[in-house]
Structures are given as C-alpha cells and as structure tokens.
C-alpha cells in the first residue's frame, strides 16, 4: 500500500494559517472537500466528532485527524504543514507541525486502519519528518513522500 495512491497534490497545504485545532481541521477540509464533492463543513464535523473521542495528535509534532463518511466512495488523504505549530491536544503536549488527514467510506475499515498504520510507520523516521517539515510546496512534499513510500 502506497500513501501516494490516496494523497493528491490538490489536498496538500504546506503553509497552514490556522492557529488552533478547529482552524486546522477547517483548513485541511477545504481541498479534500473540493476533491471529494462532500461539503467541507460535513468533513470538519466528522473530524471534530472524532477528536472528541480522543486527540489524533499522536505526539512528536504529528497529527492524523481521521474519520469516516458514508457518502465517500474512496479513501482520501490530505497533508498540511504548520510552520509555527498548533496546539492540538497531543499526547506529549507539544505543538503539531505535520498533519495527515484521512477520510474513508464507512465500509472501508480495514483499508482505513492499514493506511493509518502506514502513515504512522513512515512518520517514525526522523529524517522523513524533518524533510516534510522543510517542504516548500506541494510538489516537494509529494517528492519527499514518494521517496519514503518507495523505501518501505
């Protein structure tokens, strides 16, 4: 399974402007909404609802907001980079800089979990995380992810 099978250049934001959790989720939802055809408020609502169960800020400057939407017909991944970092109620209490948003259809639980695991596995690599934090634009983020995606 390759991350780039589900991540599209249009869903990458390398300079998030938001300064809080709700703002990041709203900002990340917009390009995913355009690609999926699902209203961004519905995407944000699903993601915020999931956050109420427990933060998807997993520590180490990483957040992986995720959720399931019935109307979705395929998995979609978005990527966001906050240069300043955002308070995201992370497990370690530190700001989050790297965000991967994952949306999947209700009936894709197995694939959803496999993709979450894939993202987590890639982000355990310190060099990969540093390279992503320094991505200047969507294409450089794709190149960095493509390199890591092909190595593991």
MARBAGU-352354 format. One record per residue (C-alpha): residue in three letters; x negated, y, z negated. Coordinates in steps of 0.02 Angstrom, whole numbers, plus 50000, padded with zeros to 5 digits. Each point is the difference from the previous one (the first is absolute). Layout:
ALAXYZ ...
This chain:
UNK500005000050000 UNK499315016850052 UNK500515016349917 UNK499915009050167 UNK501414989050065 UNK501165010349890 UNK499115016949982 UNK500275012650138 UNK499005015750035 UNK501605010249983 UNK500234994349819 UNK498295006049941 UNK499785016349905 UNK498195003849954 UNK500365016149908 UNK501514998149887 UNK500625016649932 UNK501104993149861 UNK499445002149820 UNK501154987649912 UNK500694982450020 UNK501685005050073 UNK499175012050122 UNK498784986750061 UNK501414987650026 UNK501015013050094 UNK498515004950108 UNK499524982050040 UNK501824995850040 UNK500165012850141 UNK498904991950135 UNK500614982649951 UNK501775006550020 UNK499645006350175 UNK499274983250050 UNK501344989349920 UNK501525010850035 UNK500514998949817 UNK500325016749915 UNK498525005549895 UNK501125003349849 UNK500544981750002 UNK498194994350009 UNK499515011749857 UNK501494994249897 UNK499494981750018 UNK498195003849955 UNK500465010749848 UNK501194986349942 UNK498554987650010 UNK498895012049901 UNK501264999649858 UNK499624981549978 UNK498165004249975 UNK498735011050084 UNK499224994150161 UNK498455009849953 UNK498884984949976 UNK498475009349936 UNK498355004450079 UNK500775014750093 UNK501234988950096 UNK501885000450017 UNK501034987650100 UNK501815006049996 UNK501074986550077 UNK501794994550021 UNK501274990750104 UNK501315007450114 UNK501394989350072 UNK500135010050163 UNK498154998050039 UNK499604987250135 UNK498114998849973 UNK498675003949871 UNK499285017550008 UNK498465006649912 UNK499555018149973 UNK498375007249936 UNK499685016049907 UNK498475008449931 UNK500045013249864 UNK498385009949992 UNK500395006949826 UNK500814984649928 UNK501774998449932 UNK500624994949829 UNK500934984050042 UNK500224991549830 UNK498604988150047 UNK499514985649888 UNK498345008349961 UNK500755017549983 UNK498885006950138 UNK500585010050151 UNK500394990850161 UNK499125004850162 UNK500394985250114 UNK501804995050037 UNK500674985650101 UNK501895000350020 UNK500804983350043 UNK501804997550055 UNK500754983550050 UNK501694992650044 UNK500944991249860 UNK499704983050077 UNK498115001850016 UNK499484996749820 UNK498584988150044 UNK499265011750129 UNK500245014849883 UNK499004991349862 UNK498654994150122 UNK499765017750064 UNK499935007249823 UNK498674987149960 UNK499055004250160 UNK499995018549959 UNK499444996649821 UNK498624988450058 UNK499325012850124 UNK500035013749867 UNK498904989949882 UNK498545004450113 UNK499195015849932 UNK499255005250167 UNK501674998150087 UNK500845011149870 UNK498645013250014 UNK500074999750190 UNK501895002149994 UNK499865014549879 UNK498885008650127 UNK501104996750153 UNK500195016450093 UNK501504995550107 UNK501194986050046 UNK498834992450129 UNK498534999149879 UNK501144991849871 UNK500534987150131 UNK498184996850046 UNK499524997449817 UNK501474988349971 UNK499674990550163 UNK498214996749948 UNK500514993649828 UNK501464990450074 UNK498854990550117 UNK498724995649865 UNK501164990949883 
